[in-house]
Amino acid sequence: MTDVPPVPHTPQVPHAPQVPHAPQSFSLLPGAGDSPVILHVPHSSREIPAEVRSGIVLDDAGLERELDHITDAYTAAIAEAAAEAAGITPWRFVNGLSRLVIDPERFPDEREEMLASGMGAVYTRTTHKEALRPDGFDHEPLIERYFRPYARAMTEAVADRLAATGRAVIIDVHSYPTAPLPYELHGAGPRPPVCLGTDAFHTPSGLLDAAREAFSPCGETGLDSPFAGTYVPLEFYGKRAEVTALMVEIRRDLYMTEPGGPAGPGLRDLASALRALVEAVSR
């Protein structure tokens, strides 16, 4: 596989869409003006602001353990290395805060199936079904401060790629543990090295075939197990076929020591595979 620099730098281009009044909880890192690709990295950070930490009932040691389990560690580094090596630099939308603040990929209402596990847009339970926040916790301030600005900014980023290139390709970069955690609703299914999450409307066969080919050096790829679906801003969901999307879920034993340990050499191979996917769908 093509070698990938271990410590890439952020590409610089003259234009990026501006999101007024957005809090510093996420970053839109610009790519090439003619790239339709957005690498979306929502769950890589462990950062929790002090005012949010005060509403979490775990002690510090318990919180660190929970972050070890719930964080998609090093996925931002995989996306960064892939972007640096790609012939046409993709755009990157990276969440700078832990998903324990808000999870930007959940519905903020009763449509969210993960409410059954206490893991809607604002989590109230841990990966092991223990209390994370107190009963009666008011979710709305976190939704207003963090969730809605994130959703608006991602919508703007996709709209910008549509305006510039006539299409947008969202590649959602995630990871998951080798063994299922108690919170998982569908943890009994296959857990391949790479799980590809799809949507019937937004994941065309060409995008899926390109992902299978790109990740084939990393081992078996599976579909929608243990995690299914992909992320598309609601403004475009089910409406704009020019917005295509795929979720890439990487089993953590491929590139790191679980849970929460250091990255290993597999990270470079996965970054190379992601680079190959980016290049295949950028043409």
Buried (B, 14 or more C-beta within 10 A) or exposed (E): BEEBEEEBEEBEEEEBBEBEEBBEBBBBBBBBBEBBBBBBBBBBBBBBBEEBBEBBBBEEEBBEBBBBBBBBBBBBBBBBBBBBBBEBBBBBBBBBBBBBBBBBBBBBEEEBEBBEBBBBBBBBBBBEEBBBBEEEBEBEEBBEBBBBBBBBBBBBBBBBBBEBBEBBBBBBBBBBBEEBBEBBEEBEBEBBBBBBBBBEBBBBEEBBEBBBBBBEEBEEBBBBBBBBBBBBBEBBBEEBEBBBBBBBBBBBBBBBEBBBEEBBEBBBBBBBBBBBBBBBBBE
